[in-house]
């Protein structure tokens, strides 16, 4: 069974997502460990965007992990940054939800 992490992020106009700020601060190298995880072509990442009536942009990302090892690798990578991400989102009026399911 594959683990699936679905994240919904509602971003106000003129606000930069936390992920993008991390990428810029690290000269685009922040996600390098994830590139290795997603080099396993059985893992997939999809992203969609839509404009909400309140003016925010909704970004939905779906990360599907074919192996428990890759799923755990993702969790280990992001764990040290969750508090900073959540604080950034709160300070910038970004709504963030995440669900984890199995397929």
C-alpha positions as CSV (number, residue, x, y, z in Angstrom):
1,X,0.0,0.0,0.0
2,X,1.2,3.5,-0.9
3,X,1.2,6.3,1.7
4,X,-0.3,9.6,0.4
5,X,0.3,13.0,1.9
6,X,-2.2,15.6,0.6
7,X,-1.5,19.2,1.6
8,X,-3.8,22.1,0.9
9,X,-2.3,25.6,1.2
10,X,-4.4,28.8,0.8
11,X,-2.0,31.7,0.2
12,X,-2.9,35.4,0.3
13,X,-2.1,37.6,-2.6
14,X,1.5,38.9,-2.3
15,X,2.7,36.3,0.2
16,X,5.4,33.8,-0.7
17,X,5.0,30.2,0.5
18,X,7.3,29.0,3.2
19,X,8.8,26.3,0.9
20,X,9.8,29.0,-1.7
21,X,11.5,31.1,1.1
22,X,13.5,28.0,2.1
23,X,14.5,27.3,-1.4
24,X,15.7,30.9,-2.0
25,X,17.5,31.0,1.3
26,X,19.5,27.8,0.4
27,X,20.3,28.7,-3.2
28,X,17.7,26.2,-4.4
29,X,19.3,23.3,-2.6
30,X,16.8,22.8,0.2
31,X,14.8,20.1,-1.5
32,X,17.8,18.1,-2.8
33,X,17.2,15.2,-0.3
34,X,13.6,15.0,-1.7
35,X,14.9,14.8,-5.2
36,X,16.5,11.5,-4.3
37,X,13.3,10.2,-2.8
38,X,11.4,11.1,-5.9
39,X,14.1,9.7,-8.2
40,X,12.2,6.5,-7.4
41,X,9.7,6.9,-10.3
42,X,7.1,4.9,-8.4
43,X,6.8,7.9,-6.1
44,X,4.7,10.7,-7.5
45,X,4.2,14.4,-6.8
46,X,1.4,16.5,-8.3
47,X,0.4,20.1,-7.7
48,X,-2.7,22.0,-8.7
49,X,-3.6,25.7,-8.2
50,X,-6.9,27.5,-8.1
51,X,-8.1,31.0,-7.2
52,X,-10.5,31.2,-4.3
53,X,-13.4,33.7,-4.0
54,X,-11.6,35.3,-1.0
55,X,-8.6,36.2,-3.3
56,X,-6.3,33.5,-1.9
57,X,-4.6,31.0,-4.2
58,X,-5.2,27.4,-3.2
59,X,-2.3,25.1,-3.9
60,X,-2.9,21.4,-3.4
61,X,0.0,19.0,-3.5
62,X,-0.2,15.2,-3.4
63,X,2.9,13.2,-2.5
64,X,2.4,9.5,-3.1
65,X,5.1,7.2,-1.8
66,X,5.4,3.7,-3.1
67,X,7.5,2.4,-0.3
68,X,7.4,2.9,3.5
69,X,11.1,3.7,3.4
70,X,10.6,6.7,1.0
71,X,7.6,7.9,3.1
72,X,9.6,7.7,6.3
73,X,12.5,9.5,4.5
74,X,10.2,12.3,3.6
75,X,8.9,12.6,7.2
76,X,12.5,12.5,8.6
77,X,13.5,15.3,6.1
78,X,10.6,17.6,6.9
79,X,10.3,17.0,10.7
80,X,12.9,19.6,11.8
81,X,11.1,22.3,9.8
82,X,7.5,21.7,10.7
83,X,7.4,24.2,13.6
84,X,9.1,26.9,11.5
85,X,6.7,26.3,8.6
86,X,3.7,26.4,10.8
87,X,4.9,29.6,12.5
88,X,5.6,31.2,9.1
89,X,2.1,30.2,7.8
90,X,0.4,31.6,10.9
91,X,2.3,34.9,10.7
92,X,1.4,35.3,7.0
93,X,-2.3,34.2,7.1
94,X,-1.6,31.0,5.1
95,X,-4.1,28.3,5.8
96,X,-2.4,24.9,5.7
97,X,-4.0,21.4,6.1
98,X,-2.5,18.0,5.6
99,X,-4.0,14.5,5.5
100,X,-2.2,11.2,5.3
101,X,-4.0,8.3,3.7
102,X,-3.2,4.9,2.2
103,X,-4.0,3.6,-1.2
